[in-house]
């Protein structure tokens, strides 16, 4: 396997190659460090790269393997989104308003290390992880590997760009209103937002008041399943505990689903000014036809979003940003737009937040009524392709919020309900950029999404598609 093939092979295949002695961890890390040094100057996916440390850890992993040690990710490098703690490193959140280094790994990072993975670096995010584009005054512009004049999405933009360009096999992300699914959609990746409580958020409890969850961005469904098999599980600090999956996640990928009842919809929740891109609508319709050909029952049915869905997202989103910004040592260093959005979040009172949280079950029941008769809901992943670099530069907070909400109206409601949702590649638009669909399942049913997404992947082979400039 040549270096490019190895770089794009994904963490499940890489772990197997290392176990079989076909490659060493040191060789794999060297491939990625060379690609990062050669290519990331054009992307700016990484905020920091732990080259020396990763090299030393790779040698240690090879020694452990030589001694007969078996771990599911032994010697496999993974990148970490820069809102997740890595011991000894600043968790920057896209700003220089933070100076303190994290004293310990986040729980999800600890679990990855226990599984044998090594951390190759931290990936760029928009300031305060607030936006679906990744451009900051402190760390610069992160670009989409499919078109360097386009955003990769956000807030897991650096993670998506790194995986899409073959700079790492998988990268941690977080999803507070689509921040895994949006960059996955715009970079041609698979991105699962797991059930709230599936993956630990510790040391944070209910980040963004339960809106945000941790997950991973990968090229292949099997890679995401492997991640969840080793990293899932919460702690008492998290407060949320997801119901146990029906099977192991990797096992679900190996079992194609039969005869699912799938509802599909392009309805946009009330309160968002949005227009569905023609290529995104074609991607949805082609997926409907493909799923029918695979033996599933497809029926057009719109969820009942009501009038509360978008306000419910905004209350937690705005207050969550305000609370995180209040933890920084130097909030005065935040960009003007960030200071404004944090100040607006401060207007969300404790009482307003409590009332919104109390209505969560009611909203979940209303939008979840579609799952009384259907196993999965299919929607567009985004309403439009990614914005151009600089398109939103210099805009005010409310103008930016309205603009980006119209680009990505389908995601945030499922963060409020907490149930799993995934972005699944669905071809390319007339502009040559990836298009994707979103799959949503009942609470706790990630295995349904993984099984169905793997079936789609077998038909569409999206992991074989690579950005031409990053071979």
C-alpha positions in Angstrom: 0.0 0.0 0.0 1.5 3.3 -1.0 1.5 6.3 1.3 -1.6 8.0 -0.2 -3.6 4.8 0.0 -2.5 4.3 3.6 -3.4 7.9 4.5 -7.0 7.5 3.2 -7.5 4.0 4.4 -9.3 4.9 7.7 -8.7 4.0 11.3 -10.3 0.5 11.2 -8.1 -0.6 8.4 -5.0 1.0 9.9 -5.6 -0.7 13.2 -5.8 -4.1 11.4 -2.7 -3.4 9.4 -0.7 -2.6 12.6 -2.1 -5.7 14.3 -1.1 -7.9 11.3 2.4 -6.4 11.2 1.9 -5.0 7.7 2.8 -1.5 8.8 4.2 0.0 12.0 2.7 2.8 13.9 5.9 4.8 13.3 5.5 4.4 9.6 1.8 5.5 9.7 2.6 8.6 11.8 5.4 9.5 9.5 3.0 9.4 6.5 0.6 11.7 8.2 3.3 14.1 9.5 4.8 14.4 6.0 1.3 15.1 4.5 0.5 17.7 7.2 3.8 19.4 6.6 3.3 19.4 2.8 -0.4 20.1 2.5 -1.8 21.8 5.6 -0.3 25.1 4.7 -3.1 25.3 2.0 -5.8 24.1 4.4 -5.0 25.3 7.9 -6.9 22.3 9.4 -4.5 22.0 12.4 -4.0 24.6 15.1 -1.2 22.5 16.6 0.6 19.3 15.5 2.3 17.1 18.2 5.0 15.8 15.8 7.7 14.8 18.3 5.3 13.4 20.9 3.3 11.4 18.2 6.6 10.0 16.9 7.6 8.8 20.4 4.2 7.4 21.2 4.2 5.5 17.9 7.5 3.8 18.8 6.0 2.9 22.2 3.0 1.5 20.5 5.2 -0.6 18.2 7.0 -1.9 21.2 3.8 -2.9 22.9 2.5 -4.7 19.8 5.8 -6.5 19.5 5.3 -7.6 23.1 2.0 -9.1 22.2 -0.3 -6.3 23.5 -3.7 -6.1 21.8 -5.8 -2.9 21.8 -8.4 -1.9 19.3 -6.7 1.3 18.1 -3.1 0.5 19.1 -0.7 2.9 17.3 -3.4 4.7 15.3 -3.2 8.5 15.2 -6.4 10.6 15.8 -6.8 14.4 15.8 -8.7 16.3 18.5 -11.1 19.2 17.9 -9.9 22.3 19.8 -12.8 22.4 22.2 -11.8 19.1 23.8 -9.1 18.9 26.4 -5.7 17.3 25.8 -3.6 17.4 29.0 -0.9 20.0 28.9 -2.4 21.9 25.9 -4.5 25.0 25.8 -8.1 24.3 24.7 -8.3 27.4 22.6 -11.9 27.4 21.3 -10.6 29.4 18.3 -9.4 32.4 20.3 -6.4 33.8 22.2 -8.7 34.7 25.1 -7.7 31.4 26.8 -4.3 30.9 28.3 -4.6 28.1 30.9 -3.5 24.6 29.7 -5.8 21.7 30.4 -4.6 19.7 33.5 -6.0 16.4 32.2 -7.4 14.7 29.1 -11.1 14.9 28.5 -12.7 11.6 29.2 -13.2 10.8 25.5 -9.5 11.4 24.9 -8.6 9.2 27.8 -10.7 6.4 26.4 -9.0 6.8 23.0 -5.6 6.6 24.7 -6.7 3.5 26.6 -7.7 1.9 23.3 -4.1 2.5 22.1 -4.7 5.6 19.9 -2.2 8.4 19.8 -3.0 12.1 19.5 -1.4 13.8 16.4 -2.7 17.3 16.9 -5.6 19.7 17.6 -7.8 21.0 14.8 -9.1 24.5 14.2 -12.5 25.8 15.1 -14.5 29.0 14.7 -14.2 31.3 17.8 -16.4 29.9 20.6 -17.3 27.1 18.2 -20.3 29.3 17.3 -20.4 29.1 13.5 -20.7 26.6 10.6 -17.5 28.2 9.0 -14.0 28.2 10.4 -12.4 31.6 10.1 -10.8 33.4 13.1 -8.7 36.5 13.7 -6.4 34.4 15.9 -5.8 31.3 13.8 -6.8 32.3 10.3 -8.9 30.7 7.7 -9.5 26.9 7.4 -10.4 25.8 3.8 -12.4 23.1 2.2 -10.2 20.5 0.4 -12.8 20.2 -2.4 -12.6 23.9 -3.1 -10.0 26.1 -1.4 -12.2 29.2 -1.8 -15.0 27.5 0.2 -15.5 26.9 3.9 -15.2 23.3 5.2 -18.1 24.0 7.6 -18.0 24.3 11.4 -17.6 24.2 14.1 -15.7 20.9 13.5 -14.2 22.5 10.4 -10.6 21.7 11.0 -11.4 18.1 11.8 -13.4 17.7 8.6 -10.8 19.3 6.4 -8.0 17.1 7.9 -9.9 13.9 7.4 -11.2 14.8 3.9 -7.6 15.7 2.8 -6.1 12.5 4.1 -4.1 14.3 6.9 -5.5 11.9 9.5 -7.8 8.9 9.5 -10.3 10.3 12.0 -10.8 13.4 14.0 -12.9 14.2 17.1 -15.7 16.7 16.7 -18.5 18.1 18.8 -22.1 18.8 17.6 -24.1 21.5 19.3 -26.4 22.4 16.4 -24.9 20.4 13.5 -21.2 20.9 14.1 -20.3 17.3 13.1 -23.0 16.8 10.4 -22.5 20.2 8.6 -18.7 19.9 8.0 -19.2 16.2 7.2 -21.8 17.2 4.5 -19.6 19.9 3.0 -16.5 17.8 3.0 -17.9 14.5 1.7 -17.5 12.6 5.0 -19.7 10.5 7.3 -20.6 12.3 10.4 -22.7 10.8 13.2 -24.2 12.9 16.0 -24.7 10.3 18.6 -27.4 10.0 21.2 -27.0 12.6 24.0 -25.1 10.7 26.8 -23.5 8.2 24.4 -20.0 9.7 24.5 -18.7 11.5 27.6 -18.5 15.2 27.7 -16.5 15.2 30.9 -15.1 17.3 32.4 -18.0 19.4 31.2 -21.5 18.5 32.2 -24.3 19.1 29.7 -22.3 21.4 27.5 -24.5 24.1 26.0 -27.1 22.9 28.5 -27.4 19.5 26.8 -27.3 20.7 23.2 -23.8 19.6 22.5 -22.4 16.0 22.2 -19.0 14.6 21.3 -18.4 12.4 18.3 -16.1 11.8 15.3 -15.7 12.6 11.6 -14.5 9.8 9.3 -14.5 8.7 5.7 -16.1 5.3 6.4 -19.0 4.2 8.5 -16.9 1.3 9.9 -14.4 3.8 11.3 -17.2 5.7 13.2 -18.5 2.4 14.5 -15.1 1.4 15.8 -14.7 4.8 17.5 -18.0 4.3 19.3 -17.2 0.8 20.4 -14.1 2.1 22.2 -15.1 5.6 23.2 -18.8 5.4 24.2 -19.8 5.6 27.8 -20.4 8.4 30.2 -19.5 9.2 33.8 -21.4 10.6 36.7 -20.0 14.1 35.8 -21.9 13.9 32.5 -25.4 13.5 34.1 -26.8 12.1 30.8 -26.7 8.3 30.2 -27.8 7.0 26.8 -29.7 3.7 26.7 -27.4 0.7 25.7 -27.3 -0.1 22.0 -29.0 -3.2 20.7 -25.7 -4.6 19.4 -22.1 -3.5 19.2 -21.6 -0.6 16.8 -19.2 -2.5 14.5 -21.6 -5.4 14.5 -24.4 -3.1 13.3 -22.3 -2.0 10.3 -21.8 -5.7 9.3 -25.6 -6.3 9.3 -27.5 -4.7 6.4 -31.0 -3.5 7.5 -34.0 -5.1 5.9 -37.3 -3.4 5.0 -37.0 -0.2 7.0 -39.9 2.3 7.0 -38.3 5.6 6.1 -40.0 9.0 6.0 -38.5 11.7 3.9 -39.0 15.5 4.1 -37.6 18.8 2.8 -39.7 20.9 5.2 -37.7 23.7 6.8 -38.6 24.5 10.5 -40.6 27.7 11.1 -38.5 30.7 12.0 -35.7 30.2 9.4 -35.4 32.0 6.1 -34.0 29.4 3.8 -34.1 28.1 0.3 -33.2 24.5 -0.6 -30.5 24.3 -3.2 -31.5 22.3 -6.3 -28.5 20.0 -6.0 -29.4 19.3 -2.4 -32.9 18.4 -3.4 -31.6 16.1 -6.2 -29.3 14.4 -3.7 -32.3 13.7 -1.5 -34.5 12.3 -4.3 -31.7 10.1 -5.6 -31.3 8.7 -2.1 -35.0 8.1 -1.9 -34.8 6.1 -5.1 -31.7 4.2 -4.0 -33.3 3.2 -0.7 -36.4 2.0 -2.5 -34.3 -0.2 -4.8 -32.7 -1.7 -1.6 -36.1 -2.8 -0.4 -37.0 -0.1 2.0 -40.4 1.6 2.2 -40.2 5.3 1.6 -43.1 7.7 2.3 -43.0 11.5 2.1 -44.0 12.9 5.6 -43.0 16.1 7.3 -42.2 16.2 11.0 -44.3 18.6 13.1 -41.6 21.1 14.1 -44.2 23.5 15.3 -43.1 27.0 16.3 -40.9 26.0 19.1 -38.1 24.1 17.4 -35.8 27.0 16.4 -36.4 29.0 19.6 -35.5 25.9 21.6 -32.2 25.7 19.8 -31.4 29.4 20.2 -32.0 29.5 23.9 -29.4 26.8 24.7 -27.1 27.9 21.9 -26.9 31.5 23.0 -26.8 30.9 26.7 -24.2 28.1 26.2 -21.9 30.5 24.2 -22.3 33.1 26.9 -21.4 30.6 29.7 -18.3 29.3 27.9 -17.1 32.8 27.1 -17.4 33.7 30.8 -14.9 31.0 31.6 -12.1 32.6 29.6 -9.3 34.6 31.3 -9.4 37.4 28.7 -12.9 37.7 27.2 -12.0 41.2 26.0 -9.7 39.5 23.4 -12.7 37.9 21.6 -13.7 39.2 18.2 -16.4 41.8 18.1 -19.0 39.4 16.7 -18.2 36.8 19.4 -18.5 39.4 22.2 -21.9 40.4 20.8 -23.2 36.9 20.5 -22.0 36.1 24.1 -23.6 39.3 25.3 -26.9 38.4 23.7 -26.7 35.0 25.3 -26.4 36.7 28.7 -30.0 38.0 28.1 -31.2 34.4 28.3 -32.2 34.3 32.0 -32.1 31.3 34.2 -35.8 31.3 34.2 -36.1 31.4 30.4 -33.5 28.6 30.2 -35.4 26.5 32.8 -38.7 26.9 30.9 -37.1 25.9 27.6 -35.5 22.8 29.2 -38.8 21.9 30.8 -40.5 21.9 27.4 -37.9 19.5 25.8 -40.0 16.4 26.3 -43.0 18.0 24.7 -41.0 19.1 21.7 -39.4 15.7 21.4 -42.8 14.0 21.5 -44.2 16.3 18.7 -41.4 16.0 16.3 -40.8 12.4 17.3 -44.4 11.4 16.3 -42.9 10.6 12.8 -41.1 7.7 14.4 -44.3 6.1 15.6 -44.8 4.8 12.0 -41.2 5.0 10.6 -37.8 3.8 11.7 -35.8 6.6 10.1 -36.4 10.2 8.9 -34.5 11.4 5.8 -33.9 15.1 5.1 -31.3 17.2 3.3 -28.1 17.6 5.4 -27.8 21.3 4.5 -29.9 23.6 2.4 -27.0 25.0 0.5 -23.4 24.5 -0.4 -20.7 25.9 1.9 -20.1 29.7 1.9 -17.2 31.2 0.1 -14.2 32.1 2.2 -14.7 35.7 3.6 -18.4 35.8 2.6 -19.3 36.4 6.2 -16.3 38.5 7.2 -17.0 41.7 9.0 -20.7 40.9 9.4 -22.5 41.5 12.7 -23.6 38.8 15.1 -27.3 38.8 14.3 -26.8 39.1 10.5 -24.3 36.2 10.6 -26.7 34.1 12.7 -29.6 34.6 10.3 -27.4 33.9 7.3 -26.0 30.7 8.5 -29.3 29.5 9.9 -30.6 29.6 6.4 -27.8 27.4 5.2 -28.2 24.7 7.8 -31.8 24.6 9.0 -32.2 20.9 9.3 -29.8 20.1 12.1 -30.3 21.8 15.4 -33.7 20.5 16.4 -32.2 17.0 16.9 -29.7 18.4 19.4 -32.6 19.7 21.5 -34.3 16.2 21.4 -30.9 14.6 21.9 -31.6 11.7 19.5 -29.0 10.4 17.0 -28.6 11.9 13.5 -26.0 11.4 10.7 -24.8 13.2 7.6 -24.3 10.7 4.8 -22.6 11.6 1.4 -25.0 11.6 -1.6 -22.9 12.5 -4.6 -21.8 15.9 -5.9 -23.5 19.0 -7.1 -23.1 20.8 -10.4 -20.5 22.9 -8.7 -18.3 19.8 -8.0 -18.9 20.1 -4.2 -20.2 17.2 -2.1 -23.9 17.0 -1.3 -25.2 14.9 1.6 -28.4 13.8 3.3 -29.3 13.5 6.9 -30.6 10.4 8.6 -32.4 10.7 12.0 -33.4 7.7 14.2 -35.3 7.1 17.4 -33.7 7.9 20.7 -30.7 5.5 21.3 -30.9 4.0 17.8 -27.4 4.8 16.5 -27.1 1.2 15.3 -30.0 1.7 12.9 -28.2 4.7 11.4 -24.9 2.9 11.2 -26.4 -0.2 9.5 -28.3 1.9 7.0 -25.4 4.3 6.3 -23.1 1.3 5.7 -25.6 -0.1 3.2 -25.6 3.2 1.4 -21.8 3.4 1.5 -21.6 -0.1 -0.2 -23.7 1.3 -3.0 -22.1 4.7 -3.4 -18.5 4.0 -2.4 -18.0 7.6 -1.4 -14.8 6.8 0.6 -13.1 6.3 -2.8 -13.7 9.9 -3.7 -10.7 12.2 -2.9 -10.2 15.9 -3.4 -8.1 16.1 -6.6 -5.6 18.5 -5.0 -4.9 16.2 -2.1 -4.0 12.9 -3.5 
